[in-house]
Structures are given as structure tokens and as C-alpha cells.
Amino acid sequence: MNSRRLFLQKLGGSALAMQLAPMAAWASNVKKEEPYQGPVLRVAIMGLGGYANRVADAMKDCKKAKLVGVISGTPSKIKDWQSRFNIPEKNCYNYENFDSIKNNKDIDAVYVITPNALHHDNTIRAARAGKHVICEKPMAISVKEGQEMVDACKKANVKLLVGYRMHFEPQTLEVIRMRKAGELGKITFFQGLTGFTINDPNIWRVDKKLAGGGSMMDIGIYSINGARYMVGEEPVWVTAQETKTKPEIFKEGVDETIQFQLGFPSGAVASCLSTYNMNNLDRFFLNGTDGYVEMWPSTNYGPIQGRSHKGPLNQPIVTHQTVQMDEMADIILQGKQPVVPVDGEEGVRDLKVIEAIYAAVKSGQKQKISI
């Protein structure tokens, strides 16, 4: 009886070993991802508001970029960030002592996430301190200021990048690939709808001195930028119309809703809407002679979804800011060239279109654009 039990045990063990053998072979063939050994971009974030928190949380998963410092005018925020992100005291600055960051060899770059009107001075101060700059969009509130930022960074021999996270988003890059490959045929039309509601008259986004404008500066820029990289051309003219229903919130110089139309050298046209008075507007549509692509949502924090005449877009879903910061680390430290530019010159191009849109609203006439 004992010998029979031993025989069955050996037989069972052999069978189990035969079942596990293919799994063991498969496991041995699975490539383990090697730890990243390259250079790491050490970043200090300036301005610790809502979006800065999103960026900081996303950077926890970065391989090539690391949050190492903060700049804020609010001491309590600095203390909070120190504990949450393990930031040493020597890497914490306020707006008065910020220029001394030039002596800190542990910080490579400053990510400016302050209100729009502050970008110009913040960026130039960081550049003069010898630090690379990543600046949130819009990079400035005028073409003049944007160009001064570009010039200051060139003079200081540092890189200036703009926080165009969509330039690294997989669904977006797939649409650009399809257009470049000719899968849509000749591009004829682009539509961009961007909007949400603001009912609080006290937030900085509706303060002309801080925002530099209204919805166009904040979210309309997505449709401007999207039209340019989706169509693959620079616009040569624009017409625009403004609608304002809440002047108590959207005062003089702060646009509530603007519809604008762009024309491109090939004959393609774009029809776009930017608003602070409508929800659920986040849609891109690109049409060509041989097909189309629709993205909805197209620019929010995700997941971005889309479909074309061929079916759904099925690219990986990513955390935009994680990918953005790793890619920007490669651009700054390794000289990588992105599919769509994110440099200061790219930011100035958008500002030129924005200024032309505002001029078209004011004049009621078609405005030429020279980019």
C-alpha cells in the first residue's frame, strides 16, 4: 500500500512538473525591464496651485524627471509640499529669494505654473539664474512678451519649453501619424470645441491683469494649437466673433465665448469655439478627402478617446504629465526632437494667432496671420 501511494505521488509530481515546464520556459523568456540608468532632470516647480499638484503627483512615476524643489509665496504650501514630496529645505524658495537658485547645483530646471501674466518675469528670472525653463501655456500674454522670453533663454543658453502635454499623448500622435501617412487624404476641415463654465468672478482666470484675457488664453489655445498640428500647416487668416452674456463676470478684456475660423495655405479651413459659458465641449474633428478622425474628449486629462473611418483609436492610455516630463527631460538633457515642437518658438506661434483673433473680434474684419 505504501509503495502504491509513493508511486502515485511521484506520478502526480511528474505530471505537475510537465504542466509547469511551459510556464517556466515562458517566464524565463519574458524580458525584465532594465532600470533606467540615464540622466535625470531635477525640477523645481514654481507656483503650487491645483495644476502644480497634478504635475507633482504624476512625476512620482517619472523615470527621467524628478521633483526636487519648490518656489511659492505661501509658506504653508511649501511646508506641505516638503512633507508630501520629500523636498529638502535648501531647495525651497519664495519669490523674494528665488534668484539665489543660481547657486543651487541640485536643480536643473524650473517649471513655471503661475498665472499667465507672471510667466514672462518668472521665466526670465529662471533663465538668468542659469536654469532651463518649462512654462505652462499660454507661455505669455502677448507676442512681445513671448519673444522676450525666447530671447532671454537663448542669451542664457538654457532651454525654454512650453507645457503642451497633448504633443506627447498617444491618441493625438496616432492622428498626426495617420495624416502624415496620407490615410486621410487631403485635409479639408478641422473643428475644435473647447469649453467649461465659470461662475465665480473672483478667480484669477477672469482677472485681466493675471490672465491676460479670458477663455481664449486658457482653453481656446488648445483648438488653435490642435488645428495647427492636426492640419499640419500654419494658418494665414482668421475671422472671429465674440459673445458675452455675463458681463458681471467677464469684464472688459476678458472674453467669455469666441468663435473663430482659420484658413490654411492648402485651402483647408478650421471652425473653432472657445468658451467659459458651456460645459461638455472638448472635441476635435479632422476631415480629409479619404477619411476622418474624431476625438472626444480630445484635450482633457483623459482618457482621450477617438475613432476614425477605420475604427476606434486604440493607443495606450497614459498619464499625460508623466509622459510629458519624461519626454521633456529627454529634450533638455539628450537633445531629443519631438514629433510636434514644444519649444518657446511654438508658444509664440500660438500667441500670434491669439492676437490675430482678438484683432478680428475688435475690427469685425478678416485678419492676416504671419507665422
LOBAKOL-817211 format. One line per field, with one value per residue (C-alpha): chain; residue in one letter; x, z, y; residue number from 1. Coordinates in Angstrom, 1 decimal, always signed. Layout:
N
cadena: [A  ...] $
residuo: [A  ...] $
px: [X  ...] $
pz: [Z  ...] $
py: [Y  ...] $
num: [NUM  ...] $
end
This chain:
371
cadena: [A  A  A  A  A  A  A  A  A  A  A  A  A  A  A  A  A  A  A  A  A  A  A  A  A  A  A  A  A  A  A  A  A  A  A  A  A  A  A  A  A  A  A  A  A  A  A  A  A  A  A  A  A  A  A  A  A  A  A  A  A  A  A  A  A  A  A  A  A  A  A  A  A  A  A  A  A  A  A  A  A  A  A  A  A  A  A  A  A  A  A  A  A  A  A  A  A  A  A  A  A  A  A  A  A  A  A  A  A  A  A  A  A  A  A  A  A  A  A  A  A  A  A  A  A  A  A  A  A  A  A  A  A  A  A  A  A  A  A  A  A  A  A  A  A  A  A  A  A  A  A  A  A  A  A  A  A  A  A  A  A  A  A  A  A  A  A  A  A  A  A  A  A  A  A  A  A  A  A  A  A  A  A  A  A  A  A  A  A  A  A  A  A  A  A  A  A  A  A  A  A  A  A  A  A  A  A  A  A  A  A  A  A  A  A  A  A  A  A  A  A  A  A  A  A  A  A  A  A  A  A  A  A  A  A  A  A  A  A  A  A  A  A  A  A  A  A  A  A  A  A  A  A  A  A  A  A  A  A  A  A  A  A  A  A  A  A  A  A  A  A  A  A  A  A  A  A  A  A  A  A  A  A  A  A  A  A  A  A  A  A  A  A  A  A  A  A  A  A  A  A  A  A  A  A  A  A  A  A  A  A  A  A  A  A  A  A  A  A  A  A  A  A  A  A  A  A  A  A  A  A  A  A  A  A  A  A  A  A  A  A  A  A  A  A  A  A  A  A  A  A  A  A  A  A  A  A  A  A  A  A  A  A  A  A  A  A  A  A  A  A] $
residuo: [M  N  S  R  R  L  F  L  Q  K  L  G  G  S  A  L  A  M  Q  L  A  P  M  A  A  W  A  S  N  V  K  K  E  E  P  Y  Q  G  P  V  L  R  V  A  I  M  G  L  G  G  Y  A  N  R  V  A  D  A  M  K  D  C  K  K  A  K  L  V  G  V  I  S  G  T  P  S  K  I  K  D  W  Q  S  R  F  N  I  P  E  K  N  C  Y  N  Y  E  N  F  D  S  I  K  N  N  K  D  I  D  A  V  Y  V  I  T  P  N  A  L  H  H  D  N  T  I  R  A  A  R  A  G  K  H  V  I  C  E  K  P  M  A  I  S  V  K  E  G  Q  E  M  V  D  A  C  K  K  A  N  V  K  L  L  V  G  Y  R  M  H  F  E  P  Q  T  L  E  V  I  R  M  R  K  A  G  E  L  G  K  I  T  F  F  Q  G  L  T  G  F  T  I  N  D  P  N  I  W  R  V  D  K  K  L  A  G  G  G  S  M  M  D  I  G  I  Y  S  I  N  G  A  R  Y  M  V  G  E  E  P  V  W  V  T  A  Q  E  T  K  T  K  P  E  I  F  K  E  G  V  D  E  T  I  Q  F  Q  L  G  F  P  S  G  A  V  A  S  C  L  S  T  Y  N  M  N  N  L  D  R  F  F  L  N  G  T  D  G  Y  V  E  M  W  P  S  T  N  Y  G  P  I  Q  G  R  S  H  K  G  P  L  N  Q  P  I  V  T  H  Q  T  V  Q  M  D  E  M  A  D  I  I  L  Q  G  K  Q  P  V  V  P  V  D  G  E  E  G  V  R  D  L  K  V  I  E  A  I  Y  A  A  V  K  S  G  Q  K  Q  K  I  S  I] $
px: [+0.0  +2.8  +4.7  +1.4  +0.9  +4.6  +4.1  +1.0  +2.8  +5.7  +3.3  +1.4  +4.6  +5.8  +2.5  +2.6  +6.2  +5.2  +2.4  +4.6  +7.5  +6.0  +5.1  +8.7  +10.0  +7.7  +8.7  +12.4  +11.8  +9.9  +12.2  +12.6  +12.6  +16.0  +16.2  +16.7  +20.4  +20.5  +20.4  +17.6  +16.2  +15.9  +12.9  +11.7  +8.0  +7.1  +3.5  +1.9  -1.7  -4.1  -2.3  +1.1  -0.2  -1.3  +2.1  +3.9  +1.8  +2.4  +6.1  +6.2  +6.1  +8.7  +11.9  +13.8  +12.5  +12.4  +10.7  +13.4  +12.4  +9.6  +9.0  +6.0  +4.8  +2.8  +4.9  +2.2  +2.2  +6.0  +5.8  +3.0  +5.0  +8.1  +6.4  +4.4  +7.3  +10.3  +11.8  +14.9  +14.8  +17.7  +15.6  +12.7  +12.4  +10.0  +9.6  +12.0  +15.0  +14.3  +17.2  +19.6  +18.6  +21.5  +23.8  +21.9  +23.6  +20.9  +18.2  +18.4  +15.1  +12.2  +8.6  +6.6  +2.9  +1.9  -1.0  -0.4  +0.7  +3.5  +5.1  +7.2  +9.1  +9.3  +10.8  +13.4  +14.4  +14.9  +16.9  +19.1  +19.7  +21.0  +18.1  +16.2  +12.5  +9.3  +6.5  +2.8  +0.7  -0.1  +3.6  +2.8  +0.0  +1.4  +3.7  +6.1  +6.5  +6.7  +9.6  +11.4  +11.2  +12.7  +15.5  +16.3  +16.6  +18.8  +21.0  +21.4  +22.0  +19.1  +16.2  +12.7  +9.8  +6.0  +3.7  +2.0  +1.2  -1.0  +2.1  +3.1  -0.4  -0.6  -4.1  -3.1  +0.2  -1.7  -3.9  -0.8  +0.8  -2.4  -2.4  +1.3  +0.9  -1.9  -4.5  -7.0  -6.2  -6.1  -7.1  -10.1  -11.6  -10.8  -13.2  -12.2  -14.6  -13.2  -15.2  -16.4  -18.3  -17.0  -19.4  -17.0  -16.0  -13.1  -10.8  -7.6  -8.8  -11.3  -8.9  -7.5  -4.3  -3.4  -5.0  -4.3  -7.7  -10.4  -11.3  -9.1  -5.9  -6.9  -8.6  -9.1  -5.4  -6.0  -8.0  -5.5  -2.6  -4.7  -5.7  -2.0  -0.7  -3.8  -3.9  -0.1  +0.0  +0.2  -3.0  -2.8  -6.0  -8.6  -12.1  -13.7  -16.9  -17.3  -20.4  -20.8  -23.8  -22.3  -20.6  -20.6  -18.1  -16.4  -15.5  -13.8  -10.9  -11.9  -13.6  -16.4  -17.1  -15.3  -16.0  -13.1  -12.4  -8.9  -7.7  -4.7  -2.5  -3.8  -7.4  -8.3  -10.4  -11.0  -14.1  -13.5  -15.2  -13.7  -15.9  -16.2  -20.0  -20.7  -19.9  -19.0  -17.1  -13.9  -14.0  -11.7  -12.8  -10.4  -11.8  -9.9  -10.9  -10.3  -11.3  -11.9  -10.9  -13.0  -11.6  -13.9  -12.6  -9.7  -7.6  -8.7  -6.7  -8.1  -8.6  -8.5  -10.8  -11.2  -12.3  -11.6  -13.2  -11.1  -12.4  -11.5  -8.2  -6.6  -3.3  -2.2  -3.9  -1.2  -0.9  -0.2  +2.1  +4.2  +4.9  +5.4  +8.0  +10.0  +9.9  +10.9  +13.8  +15.0  +14.6  +16.6  +19.2  +19.6  +18.5  +15.6  +13.4  +9.6  +7.1  +5.4  +7.6  +7.2  +9.8  +9.3  +9.0  +6.0  +4.4  +5.0  +3.2  +0.1  +0.3  +0.4  -2.8  -4.5  -3.6  -5.0  -8.2  -8.6  -7.9  -10.6  -13.1  -12.4  -12.4  -15.0  -12.6  -10.6  -7.0  -3.9  -1.6  +2.1  +3.9] $
pz: [+0.0  +0.9  -2.4  -4.4  -2.6  -3.3  -6.9  -7.3  -5.5  -7.9  -10.9  -9.7  -9.2  -12.7  -14.2  -12.4  -13.4  -17.1  -16.7  -15.1  -17.6  -20.4  -17.9  -16.5  -20.1  -20.9  -17.7  -18.5  -21.9  -20.5  -20.7  -17.5  -17.9  -17.1  -14.5  -16.2  -15.9  -17.8  -16.8  -14.7  -15.0  -11.5  -11.4  -9.1  -9.5  -9.3  -8.2  -6.1  -7.2  -8.5  -11.7  -10.0  -7.6  -10.6  -12.2  -9.0  -8.4  -12.0  -11.6  -8.9  -11.8  -14.0  -14.7  -16.3  -14.3  -10.6  -8.4  -6.1  -5.3  -4.9  -5.3  -3.6  -1.9  +0.6  +3.5  +4.4  +0.9  +1.0  +4.3  +2.9  -0.3  +1.7  +3.7  +0.7  -1.8  +0.5  -0.6  +1.3  +3.0  +0.8  -2.3  -1.1  -2.3  -2.2  -4.8  -3.0  -2.7  -5.8  -7.8  -5.4  -7.1  -9.4  -6.7  -6.3  -8.3  -7.4  -9.6  -13.4  -14.4  -13.2  -14.2  -14.1  -13.2  -12.1  -13.6  -17.2  -16.7  -14.4  -16.9  -18.5  -15.5  -13.8  -16.9  -17.4  -13.8  -14.0  -17.2  -15.7  -12.9  -15.4  -15.2  -18.0  -18.1  -18.7  -18.8  -18.7  -21.7  -22.7  -22.4  -22.1  -22.6  -25.7  -28.7  -27.5  -24.0  -25.5  -27.8  -24.9  -23.1  -26.0  -26.4  -22.7  -22.6  -25.7  -24.2  -21.0  -23.1  -21.5  -23.0  -22.9  -23.3  -23.1  -21.3  -24.4  -22.8  -25.8  -28.0  -26.3  -25.9  -27.8  -29.5  -30.7  -32.1  -33.9  -35.6  -36.7  -38.0  -40.0  -41.5  -42.4  -43.9  -46.2  -44.7  -44.5  -48.0  -48.5  -45.3  -45.8  -42.4  -38.7  -35.9  -32.3  -29.5  -26.0  -23.1  -19.5  -17.2  -14.8  -12.4  -9.9  -10.6  -8.1  -9.6  -11.4  -14.7  -15.1  -13.9  -16.9  -15.1  -14.2  -17.1  -20.0  -21.4  -20.9  -22.3  -25.4  -23.4  -21.2  -23.3  -26.8  -27.2  -27.4  -30.5  -32.0  -31.3  -32.3  -35.6  -36.4  -35.7  -37.0  -40.3  -40.5  -41.7  -40.3  -40.7  -42.9  -42.0  -39.3  -38.7  -35.2  -33.3  -29.6  -27.5  -23.9  -21.8  -18.3  -18.2  -14.4  -14.5  -17.9  -17.7  -20.4  -21.9  -20.6  -23.3  -22.4  -25.8  -29.1  -32.3  -34.8  -38.3  -39.7  -43.3  -44.4  -47.5  -48.9  -48.8  -45.6  -43.1  -39.4  -37.3  -33.5  -30.4  -27.0  -24.1  -20.3  -20.5  -21.8  -20.5  -22.2  -25.0  -25.7  -29.2  -32.2  -35.7  -38.7  -42.1  -45.3  -48.8  -47.9  -44.2  -40.9  -37.2  -34.3  -30.7  -27.8  -25.2  -27.1  -24.6  -21.0  -18.6  -20.1  -21.0  -24.5  -26.9  -30.6  -33.7  -37.4  -40.6  -39.9  -36.4  -32.8  -31.8  -29.5  -28.4  -24.8  -22.1  -20.2  -17.5  -19.7  -17.3  -16.5  -20.2  -20.8  -18.1  -19.2  -22.8  -21.8  -19.8  -23.0  -25.0  -22.4  -21.5  -24.6  -27.4  -28.5  -31.2  -30.5  -33.3  -32.6  -31.2  -27.6  -27.6  -27.0  -30.7  -30.8  -27.9  -29.8  -32.9  -30.8  -29.3  -32.9  -33.7  -30.4  -31.1  -34.6  -33.2  -30.7  -33.6  -35.8  -32.9  -32.5  -36.2  -37.5  -40.4  -41.6  -40.3  -42.0  -39.9  -40.4  -38.5] $
py: [+0.0  +2.4  +1.6  +2.3  +5.6  +6.6  +5.6  +7.9  +10.8  +10.5  +10.3  +13.4  +15.3  +14.4  +15.5  +18.8  +19.3  +18.7  +21.3  +23.9  +23.4  +25.5  +28.3  +28.3  +28.5  +31.4  +33.2  +32.8  +34.3  +37.4  +40.3  +42.2  +45.9  +47.2  +50.0  +53.4  +54.4  +57.6  +61.3  +62.7  +66.2  +67.7  +70.1  +72.8  +73.8  +77.5  +78.2  +75.5  +75.6  +73.0  +72.1  +72.0  +69.4  +67.3  +67.6  +66.8  +63.6  +62.5  +63.0  +60.2  +57.8  +59.5  +57.7  +60.7  +63.6  +64.2  +66.9  +68.3  +71.8  +74.4  +78.1  +79.7  +82.8  +80.8  +79.3  +76.8  +75.3  +74.9  +73.0  +70.8  +70.0  +69.3  +66.6  +65.2  +65.1  +64.8  +68.1  +69.4  +72.8  +74.0  +73.6  +75.7  +79.3  +82.2  +84.9  +87.3  +84.9  +82.9  +84.4  +82.7  +79.4  +80.1  +78.8  +75.5  +72.8  +70.3  +72.0  +71.8  +73.3  +75.4  +74.6  +77.8  +77.1  +80.6  +82.7  +83.7  +87.3  +86.2  +83.8  +86.4  +87.7  +84.2  +82.7  +85.4  +85.3  +81.5  +81.8  +84.5  +82.0  +79.5  +77.1  +75.5  +76.6  +74.7  +77.2  +76.4  +77.5  +80.2  +81.0  +84.7  +87.2  +88.8  +88.0  +90.7  +89.1  +85.6  +86.6  +88.3  +85.0  +83.1  +85.7  +85.7  +81.9  +81.9  +84.5  +82.5  +79.3  +77.4  +75.6  +77.0  +74.5  +75.1  +72.7  +71.3  +67.9  +66.9  +66.8  +63.5  +62.0  +58.6  +59.1  +62.5  +61.3  +58.5  +61.1  +63.0  +59.8  +59.0  +62.4  +62.3  +58.8  +60.1  +57.8  +60.7  +62.0  +65.8  +67.6  +69.8  +70.7  +70.9  +71.6  +72.3  +72.8  +73.7  +75.0  +74.8  +77.1  +79.7  +81.4  +82.8  +86.4  +86.2  +83.6  +84.7  +83.2  +86.1  +88.8  +90.6  +91.6  +88.0  +86.0  +88.4  +87.6  +85.0  +81.6  +82.0  +82.2  +79.3  +76.7  +78.3  +77.8  +74.0  +74.4  +76.9  +74.5  +71.5  +73.0  +73.6  +70.2  +68.3  +70.1  +70.2  +73.8  +77.3  +79.4  +82.5  +84.3  +84.4  +85.7  +85.8  +86.7  +87.3  +86.6  +87.8  +87.1  +87.6  +90.9  +90.9  +88.0  +88.5  +92.2  +94.3  +92.4  +89.0  +87.0  +84.6  +83.0  +83.4  +81.6  +81.8  +80.5  +79.8  +79.5  +77.5  +77.7  +74.4  +75.7  +73.7  +75.6  +75.4  +76.3  +76.6  +77.7  +78.7  +79.4  +79.8  +79.5  +76.0  +72.5  +69.3  +70.9  +69.0  +67.7  +67.7  +66.6  +66.3  +65.6  +64.7  +63.5  +59.9  +59.7  +61.4  +61.3  +62.4  +62.8  +63.2  +64.0  +65.5  +67.6  +67.0  +64.9  +61.7  +59.1  +60.6  +58.7  +58.7  +56.9  +57.2  +55.9  +52.8  +52.3  +53.2  +54.6  +52.1  +53.7  +53.2  +55.3  +57.3  +60.0  +63.0  +64.8  +61.7  +61.2  +64.9  +65.3  +62.2  +63.4  +66.9  +65.5  +63.8  +67.1  +69.1  +66.6  +64.4  +66.8  +64.7  +66.1  +65.6  +64.9  +68.3  +71.1  +72.2  +75.0  +78.7  +79.4  +77.1  +79.1  +82.4  +81.0  +80.3  +83.8  +85.3  +83.5  +84.6  +88.3  +88.0  +86.5  +89.4  +91.9  +90.2  +90.4  +94.1  +95.0  +92.6  +92.0  +89.1  +89.3  +88.1  +85.9  +85.7  +82.9] $
num: [1  2  3  4  5  6  7  8  9  10  11  12  13  14  15  16  17  18  19  20  21  22  23  24  25  26  27  28  29  30  31  32  33  34  35  36  37  38  39  40  41  42  43  44  45  46  47  48  49  50  51  52  53  54  55  56  57  58  59  60  61  62  63  64  65  66  67  68  69  70  71  72  73  74  75  76  77  78  79  80  81  82  83  84  85  86  87  88  89  90  91  92  93  94  95  96  97  98  99  100  101  102  103  104  105  106  107  108  109  110  111  112  113  114  115  116  117  118  119  120  121  122  123  124  125  126  127  128  129  130  131  132  133  134  135  136  137  138  139  140  141  142  143  144  145  146  147  148  149  150  151  152  153  154  155  156  157  158  159  160  161  162  163  164  165  166  167  168  169  170  171  172  173  174  175  176  177  178  179  180  181  182  183  184  185  186  187  188  189  190  191  192  193  194  195  196  197  198  199  200  201  202  203  204  205  206  207  208  209  210  211  212  213  214  215  216  217  218  219  220  221  222  223  224  225  226  227  228  229  230  231  232  233  234  235  236  237  238  239  240  241  242  243  244  245  246  247  248  249  250  251  252  253  254  255  256  257  258  259  260  261  262  263  264  265  266  267  268  269  270  271  272  273  274  275  276  277  278  279  280  281  282  283  284  285  286  287  288  289  290  291  292  293  294  295  296  297  298  299  300  301  302  303  304  305  306  307  308  309  310  311  312  313  314  315  316  317  318  319  320  321  322  323  324  325  326  327  328  329  330  331  332  333  334  335  336  337  338  339  340  341  342  343  344  345  346  347  348  349  350  351  352  353  354  355  356  357  358  359  360  361  362  363  364  365  366  367  368  369  370  371] $
end
